Amino acid sequence: MVNNRSLIIVGGLAAVAWLASNSLYVVDETERAVKLRFGEVIEENIQPGLHFKVPITQTVRKFDTRVLTLDTDTSRYLTLEQKAVIVDSFVKWQVVNPTRYYEATSGDETMAIRLIQPRVDESLRNEFGRLDLQQIIAERRDDLMIRPTEELDSLMREELGVSILDIRVKRIDLPDDVSAAVYDRMRSEREREAREWRAQGQEEAERIRANADRRRQVLLAQATERAETLRGEGDAEAAAIFSEAYGQDQEFFSFWRSLNAYRSSFDGERDMLVLDPSSDFFRYLKGPSIQDDASGEG
């Protein structure tokens, strides 16, 4: 009897444990779940925590709702002018509607990637096809991907229950033939810009030089005018002083002027003058007339 009772207790405990393990389940913080009954969804978007289900008839599917990365294959796209570019990109995506995700992919992440990748390729092909090569090179990559990210996000939410958070371009390469043409055009544009800047600089230099020359001429004219004015004023003042001094002693200044004339006339070794000896020029060489005049006055 004791053994039978023990077996019954052990069996009851095992049944309870089995029932608990098949009735209770935990949804992790990084997950969302759906509850199924014979494959049909009966409860959507189950939040994290401890939950109950009916064993055997009900099952639970959990999905990782963290941000996932899809590294797409390198693809070749044509631009608006039918020039090829080689694009390497990746996609950030996340499950936001567990029910729709389960219905579209059966909860298989690999299948979800196979469905997302062609859509990304199509979206990028359309985006690059509406831009010319110059726009693709000039625009920032983040700005380039805004439109396809928004369009693809709206589409994938409806079709797969996932959100396309971001499409990033890792690199954009050009085929060799296209690269040569692009580099030649870029070089031509840089040379054209350099010529324009050089011409503008030359024009500015000529303007500055002409302005400097004009100011120089004005300053020289003003300085010349000032110098002539000062010279005239000086000459007038000197003449006034000389006239005043000459008026005080005319004989002395006549003598002083004659000495200056003698000095200037006989400055060279071979200087020669042909004059009448009785000329007034030799007046002060004939004798001390000043002294005689002075003694006569005494």
GUZATI-387574 format. One record per residue (C-alpha): residue in one letter; x, y, z; residue number from 1. Coordinates in steps of 0.001 Angstrom, whole numbers, plus 500000, padded with zeros to 6 digits. Layout:
<recs>
A_X_Y_Z_NUM
...
</recs>
This chain:
<recs>
M_500000_500000_500000_1
V_502809_502384_500852_2
N_504570_501676_497606_3
N_501414_502182_495607_4
R_500723_505443_497379_5
S_504259_506648_496682_6
L_503916_505747_493043_7
I_500628_507633_492851_8
I_502218_510716_494467_9
V_505234_510578_492173_10
G_502977_510143_489182_11
G_500794_513033_490284_12
L_503829_515261_490753_13
A_505131_514273_487335_14
A_501750_515044_485783_15
V_501651_518424_487504_16
A_505209_519180_486355_17
W_504352_518153_482794_18
L_501181_520227_482890_19
A_503046_523247_484253_20
S_505864_522974_481724_21
N_503401_522724_478857_22
S_500954_525315_480171_23
L_503279_528093_481291_24
Y_505739_529898_479050_25
V_507920_532991_479296_26
V_508359_535665_476636_27
D_511758_537367_476939_28
E_512223_541152_476919_29
T_513718_541020_473412_30
E_510899_538884_472019_31
R_507260_539034_471003_32
A_505007_535994_470548_33
V_501788_534728_469011_34
K_499565_531944_470340_35
L_498311_529324_467883_36
R_495570_526714_468025_37
F_496074_524066_465400_38
G_498108_526603_463361_39
E_495576_529426_463618_40
V_496585_532631_465413_41
I_494299_533181_468397_42
E_496367_535760_470319_43
E_498588_538405_468731_44
N_501642_540358_469837_45
I_502103_538752_473248_46
Q_504270_541021_475409_47
P_507217_539947_477614_48
G_506339_538065_480815_49
L_504892_534785_482116_50
H_501847_533482_480221_51
F_499499_530455_480119_52
K_498445_528212_477268_53
V_496397_525049_476910_54
P_498696_522056_476411_55
I_498569_520046_473212_56
T_495923_522176_471476_57
Q_497779_525475_471743_58
T_501321_526366_470752_59
V_503382_529541_470999_60
R_505819_531011_468446_61
K_508344_533569_469629_62
F_510152_536076_467432_63
D_513259_538151_468050_64
T_512281_541833_467881_65
R_515809_543261_468145_66
V_517233_545229_465237_67
L_518698_542812_462689_68
T_521177_543422_459881_69
L_520855_542207_456313_70
D_524114_542533_454384_71
T_522954_542637_450779_72
D_524929_541432_447790_73
T_526956_543914_445758_74
S_524762_544979_442842_75
R_525205_546848_439581_76
Y_522694_549629_438846_77
L_522207_551999_435920_78
T_521934_555741_436451_79
L_519611_558141_434650_80
E_522118_558532_431798_81
Q_522529_554730_431595_82
K_525927_554608_433268_83
A_526684_551730_435609_84
V_527512_552009_439312_85
I_528449_549156_441634_86
V_526759_549498_445033_87
D_527478_547650_448278_88
S_524833_548210_450963_89
F_523226_546781_454103_90
V_519766_547024_455697_91
K_518642_547404_459307_92
W_515250_545770_459901_93
Q_513034_544717_462823_94
V_509898_542629_463408_95
V_507055_544980_464415_96
N_503956_542885_463653_97
P_504468_539283_464869_98
T_501195_538033_463423_99
R_501830_539379_459928_100
Y_505437_538216_460135_101
Y_504316_534683_461042_102
E_501714_534556_458287_103
A_504209_535772_455646_104
T_507295_533805_456673_105
S_506090_531123_459139_106
G_508509_532774_461556_107
D_511521_531748_459481_108
E_514184_534506_459503_109
T_515944_533025_456472_110
M_512718_533206_454474_111
A_512210_536797_455637_112
I_515668_537721_454359_113
R_514922_536074_451002_114
L_511771_538193_450747_115
I_513377_541464_451898_116
Q_516509_541359_449739_117
P_514774_541532_446308_118
R_512661_544443_447531_119
V_515779_546294_448658_120
D_517454_545601_445326_121
E_514411_546888_443432_122
S_514172_550003_445599_123
L_517851_550866_445106_124
R_517619_550181_441385_125
N_514717_552633_441091_126
E_516482_555255_443219_127
F_519753_555161_441286_128
G_517837_555036_438019_129
R_516224_558420_438646_130
L_519559_560168_439412_131
D_522432_561039_437122_132
L_526012_560207_438001_133
Q_526843_563740_439097_134
Q_523987_563747_441622_135
I_525032_560362_443004_136
I_528606_561545_443498_137
A_527652_564956_444877_138
E_524875_563949_447285_139
R_525544_562577_450770_140
R_524912_558859_451047_141
D_522573_559266_454026_142
D_520430_561743_452096_143
L_520492_559477_449065_144
M_518861_556636_451027_145
I_516067_558595_452751_146
R_513478_558114_450020_147
P_514004_554359_449355_148
T_514084_553661_453115_149
E_510740_555366_453685_150
E_509081_553704_450672_151
L_510416_550236_451496_152
D_509500_550559_455168_153
S_505875_551267_454301_154
L_505771_548321_451893_155
M_507460_545796_454227_156
R_505239_546681_457173_157
E_502224_545758_455073_158
E_503650_542657_453376_159
L_505908_541083_456033_160
G_505164_542879_459303_161
V_508752_544162_459531_162
S_510087_547708_459660_163
I_512980_548834_457439_164
L_514823_551151_459803_165
D_517691_552114_457557_166
I_519365_551391_454250_167
R_523037_552297_454237_168
V_525427_552381_451302_169
K_528859_551146_452297_170
R_530516_552064_449024_171
I_529758_553095_445475_172
D_532257_552063_442830_173
L_532411_552855_439162_174
P_533446_550479_436370_175
D_536807_551309_434823_176
D_535325_552816_431655_177
V_532896_554962_433635_178
S_535579_555965_436151_179
A_537820_557350_433400_180
A_534977_559408_431944_181
V_533934_560692_435371_182
Y_537477_561637_436332_183
D_537976_563431_433022_184
R_534772_565391_433515_185
M_535639_566191_437108_186
R_539087_567351_436010_187
S_537544_569533_433289_188
E_535110_571061_435780_189
R_537874_571752_438298_190
E_540000_573347_435577_191
R_537044_575469_434488_192
E_536434_576578_438063_193
A_540138_577310_438461_194
R_540084_579476_435325_195
E_537041_581328_436601_196
W_538641_581950_439984_197
R_541883_582981_438317_198
A_540046_585411_436041_199
Q_538150_586855_438995_200
G_541399_587206_440894_201
Q_543067_588920_437949_202
E_540123_591273_437602_203
E_540231_592077_441306_204
A_544000_592590_441126_205
E_543623_594994_438203_206
R_540916_596877_440073_207
I_543065_597156_443193_208
R_546109_598141_441122_209
A_544146_600816_439222_210
N_542735_602163_442464_211
A_546225_602245_443994_212
D_547636_604029_440918_213
R_544818_606562_441047_214
R_545405_607223_444722_215
R_549144_607476_444054_216
Q_548570_610089_441360_217
V_546242_612017_443650_218
L_548736_611911_446509_219
L_551617_612934_444217_220
A_549580_615813_442806_221
Q_548621_616935_446299_222
A_552227_616637_447475_223
T_553522_618534_444424_224
E_550952_621234_444935_225
R_551886_621491_448596_226
A_555609_621544_447781_227
E_555157_624272_445161_228
T_553098_626263_447607_229
L_555724_625920_450326_230
R_558509_626654_447850_231
G_556721_629751_446632_232
E_556080_630890_450170_233
G_559741_630222_451023_234
D_560996_632071_447963_235
A_558727_634992_448738_236
E_559888_635055_452346_237
A_563542_634754_451281_238
A_563094_637548_448765_239
A_561490_639718_451418_240
I_564322_639027_453847_241
F_566910_639596_451157_242
S_565254_642822_450081_243
E_565088_644029_453664_244
A_568722_643143_454288_245
Y_569809_644654_450972_246
G_568080_647870_451850_247
Q_570046_648176_455125_248
D_573522_648140_453409_249
Q_573449_648150_449657_250
E_577196_648483_449200_251
F_577964_645459_451338_252
F_575511_643284_449455_253
S_576914_644459_446131_254
F_580329_643392_447364_255
W_578947_640053_448579_256
R_577282_639349_445243_257
S_580504_640224_443386_258
L_582489_637752_445502_259
N_579944_635034_444697_260
A_580214_635910_441011_261
Y_584028_635731_441153_262
R_583848_632357_442888_263
S_581465_630983_440290_264
S_583354_632447_437315_265
F_586805_631212_438271_266
D_585800_627852_439672_267
G_587494_625770_436935_268
E_591202_625623_436128_269
R_590683_626640_432512_270
D_587925_629172_432985_271
M_588433_632243_430856_272
L_586449_635471_430580_273
V_586810_638079_427860_274
L_585777_641369_429445_275
D_586749_645002_429313_276
P_589161_645687_432238_277
S_587236_648807_433011_278
S_584026_646779_433364_279
D_582097_647196_436579_280
F_582525_643426_437076_281
F_586119_644067_438268_282
R_585127_646928_440469_283
Y_586065_645221_443742_284
L_589298_643790_442301_285
K_590735_647223_441581_286
G_590992_648324_445188_287
P_589299_648549_448571_288
S_586513_650755_447442_289
I_584356_649875_450401_290
Q_587084_650895_452800_291
D_587804_654037_450813_292
D_584158_654962_450872_293
A_584051_654314_454545_294
S_587178_656462_455217_295
G_585849_659190_452943_296
E_582706_659282_454942_297
G_584773_659616_458090_298
</recs>
